[in-house]
Amino acid sequence: MTRPEKLTTQHTSSTQTTTTTTTTAHGYCCWHNGDAEDVRLIDVLETVSRGGAPALFACPPCRDRYRLVPLADR
């Protein structure tokens, strides 16, 4: 998985300027088996024999289609 990319947008009105920063993660979606933007961690599977726990990530279309709830939102 690659590092999150920071996107910055500026909203300007006649009297004030507001800057909003959004972090977008690029990575691998385990549901459609491909690279995707805005992947979120869905679950971490425990393994007994091998070090490290595999993590399952999903992109927005797969989260909607399969009604997946990101781990951080539970």
Buried (B, 14 or more C-beta within 10 A) or exposed (E): EEEBEEEEEEEEEEEEEEEEEEEEBBBBBBBBEEEBEBBBBBBEEEEEEEEEEEBBBBBBEBBEEEEBEBBEEE
